[in-house]
Amino acid sequence: MEEKDVQQKERDPYQDFLSDISSQFERKSEEEAFIQSLGTTSGEEPTEIKVGERVKQVREQKGLSLEDVSQRTDIEASYLRQIEDGEVAPPLGIVIKLAKALEMKMGYFISGEENRPYTVVRKKDRKLVSRYDSEKGKYYGYEYESLAPHKKDRHMEPFLVTLVPSATEEERSAHDGQEFIYVLEGEMEVRLKDEIHVLEPGDSIYYDSTVPHLVKCHGQEPARILAVLYTER
């Protein structure tokens, strides 16, 4: 194992690693500079968005009931109601299914109107979507921030995702599209069908989202990843 990899694993606080690396190496690699650009030490919390409100608005505009959407997605109507009421924030796989059922791009539910030919996102302006029970404050595995809101006609959805240890065991999901993931910090576990892969900082994976999959934190420390989802719609 190279000395650089050993140092990266021994550095527990990720931000300490980023601040110290300039003194350890004469120049930063492109990878290190990119990772630092995704840092979260902006002094402000990302703005939290409410996916459920947009789902409900679109559903009602299209004259659909919760049962209609449930039949199109195989998602229980009771869970859909929880999403719309803001009791839970849905995982990305569920958002993709809802977007297809409601004939919308998933990006609309994440960032609202898509009306720009390009988008620049400052650290302080990133939109946070937390996956948790708002009443109990219980985390179920991750929170994610949109890195490309408002870009029109986009097929890629890049996210900065924080995976946290969770006692809740989830089932693998499958949906349209493809996913690319690059590990920035910590260890991530990816389950694809009967295979289990553990990825460390610098590792990446690219797979078809139609393959039943589950992405989760590996071990007892949080992990941060760059995830890019591709959908045709």
SVG drawing of the C-alpha trace seen along z (x, -y; Angstrom):
<svg xmlns="http://www.w3.org/2000/svg" viewBox="-58 -31 65 45">
<polyline fill="none" stroke="black" stroke-width="0.4" points="0.0,0.0 1.4,-3.4 2.3,-5.9 -0.4,-8.3 -3.1,-5.7 -2.0,-4.9 -2.0,-8.6 -5.5,-9.0 -6.8,-6.1 -5.1,-7.3 -6.6,-10.8 -9.9,-10.4 -11.4,-13.9 -11.7,-14.5 -11.4,-18.2 -8.1,-17.8 -6.9,-15.7 -7.8,-18.4 -6.1,-21.2 -2.9,-19.2 -2.4,-17.7 -0.9,-20.9 2.0,-20.7 2.5,-17.0 2.8,-17.3 4.3,-20.1 1.3,-20.3 -2.2,-18.9 -3.3,-16.4 -6.5,-17.2 -8.4,-14.6 -7.5,-16.3 -8.4,-19.7 -11.7,-18.4 -12.5,-16.8 -11.6,-20.0 -14.0,-21.9 -16.8,-19.7 -16.0,-20.6 -18.8,-21.6 -17.0,-24.2 -19.0,-27.1 -20.2,-28.3 -23.8,-27.9 -26.1,-24.9 -27.5,-23.9 -31.1,-24.8 -33.4,-21.9 -36.0,-21.3 -39.3,-19.5 -39.8,-16.9 -43.2,-15.8 -44.8,-19.2 -43.8,-19.1 -44.9,-15.6 -48.4,-16.4 -48.7,-19.5 -47.9,-17.7 -50.2,-14.7 -53.1,-17.0 -52.5,-19.0 -52.7,-15.8 -55.9,-14.8 -54.4,-11.6 -55.2,-10.1 -52.7,-8.5 -54.1,-5.1 -53.5,-6.0 -49.8,-6.7 -49.5,-3.7 -50.7,-1.5 -48.2,-3.0 -45.2,-2.7 -46.0,0.3 -45.4,-2.1 -48.0,-1.8 -50.4,-4.7 -49.8,-5.2 -46.0,-5.7 -46.8,-8.1 -49.0,-10.1 -46.1,-10.3 -43.9,-11.6 -46.4,-14.3 -47.0,-15.3 -43.2,-15.7 -43.0,-12.9 -40.3,-11.2 -38.0,-12.3 -37.9,-9.7 -34.7,-8.0 -33.5,-8.7 -34.9,-5.4 -38.4,-6.4 -38.0,-9.9 -37.1,-8.3 -40.2,-6.1 -42.5,-9.0 -41.0,-11.1 -41.8,-8.4 -45.3,-7.8 -46.1,-11.5 -44.4,-12.0 -41.9,-14.5 -38.1,-14.8 -36.8,-13.7 -34.8,-17.0 -38.0,-19.0 -38.8,-17.3 -35.2,-17.9 -34.7,-21.5 -37.9,-22.9 -38.2,-24.6 -35.5,-23.8 -35.0,-26.9 -31.3,-27.5 -28.8,-26.5 -26.2,-25.9 -26.0,-26.1 -23.3,-27.1 -23.8,-25.9 -21.9,-27.6 -21.2,-25.6 -23.5,-27.8 -26.3,-27.4 -26.5,-23.6 -30.0,-22.1 -30.1,-19.4 -32.6,-16.5 -32.4,-14.5 -33.8,-11.0 -35.3,-10.8 -38.5,-10.7 -39.2,-14.4 -41.1,-13.5 -38.5,-11.1 -35.4,-12.7 -34.3,-9.2 -31.9,-8.8 -32.3,-5.8 -29.0,-5.8 -28.1,-9.0 -28.7,-12.6 -27.9,-14.1 -27.3,-17.5 -28.1,-18.4 -25.1,-19.7 -26.9,-20.7 -30.3,-22.3 -32.3,-24.2 -30.3,-23.0 -32.9,-22.4 -33.0,-19.3 -30.5,-17.4 -30.2,-13.7 -27.5,-13.5 -28.3,-14.2 -25.1,-14.7 -25.3,-14.5 -23.0,-14.9 -24.2,-12.1 -23.4,-11.5 -24.0,-7.9 -24.5,-7.3 -24.5,-4.1 -28.0,-2.8 -29.6,0.1 -32.5,0.1 -31.9,2.9 -33.3,2.0 -34.2,4.0 -32.4,3.6 -34.2,1.4 -34.3,1.2 -35.3,-1.6 -34.6,-3.0 -31.2,-4.6 -27.6,-4.2 -25.5,-5.2 -21.8,-6.3 -20.4,-6.6 -17.0,-7.9 -16.0,-7.5 -14.6,-10.7 -14.4,-9.6 -15.0,-6.6 -16.1,-3.2 -19.2,-2.4 -20.9,0.9 -22.7,1.7 -24.9,4.7 -25.7,5.8 -27.8,8.9 -25.9,11.5 -22.6,9.6 -21.2,7.3 -18.5,4.7 -16.8,2.5 -15.3,-0.7 -12.8,-3.0 -11.7,-6.6 -10.6,-6.8 -12.7,-3.8 -15.6,-4.1 -18.4,-1.9 -20.7,-2.3 -23.8,-0.1 -27.2,0.2 -29.9,-0.9 -32.1,1.8 -30.0,4.3 -31.4,4.7 -29.0,2.7 -28.4,1.2 -25.8,-1.5 -25.0,-2.0 -22.3,-3.0 -19.8,-0.3 -18.8,-0.1 -19.5,-2.6 -18.1,-5.8 -20.0,-8.1 -18.9,-8.0 -19.2,-10.8 -19.6,-10.0 -20.1,-11.8 -23.1,-10.0 -24.2,-10.7 -27.6,-9.3 -28.5,-9.1 -32.1,-8.9 -33.5,-9.2 -36.5,-11.2"/>
</svg>
